[in-house]
Amino acid sequence: MSKAFTKETDGDDDDELGLPALPSGARNYMTPGGYARLRAELFTLIDDERPKVVEIVHWAASNGDRSENGDYLYGKKRLREIDRRIRFLTKRLEIAEVVDPAVHHGSDQVFFGATVTYAEASGTERTVTILGIDEADSLQGQVSWVSPIARTLLKSREGDELKLVTPAGVLDIEVLQVRYPAPAGSGLAG
């Protein structure tokens, strides 16, 4: 059969993009900011990037032989990537449950959206912000709510001593500080 008539398998969108899958039956918790960023990315792909690539592919296809046409081949590949990302974002936004962490402003208990400073028994202090799977960036000190550290910290309070299970063993940690962003329009710092 001609290659032109075979469908490439996309596989699972989560696996292919290297993003963690949601735990089965879990909700896709997200902050309002994370939801807005994903939604903006989706609309940029649909309204800007995809039409530009379609135009390039159309132009390249009109040039004749497609088998050795780099613009056409690259354009088709890029179009598949964009479509895959659009499907992924659409699915994730459909099941998103937006949770505003500012509702817990002033609380000393750890919930979704908290920025927590904790100390390890060795004296090392670390600060993490607990966010949604699709918005957490470990380089920014953000962890997803399903990560081991977040699961250990959730529902604890300032002053609590906890046991964090890691591949290297069990670490004793103490919650030092819990912060949340200030509610919009309050004029308070978070």
Disulfide bonds with the S-S distance in Angstrom:
none
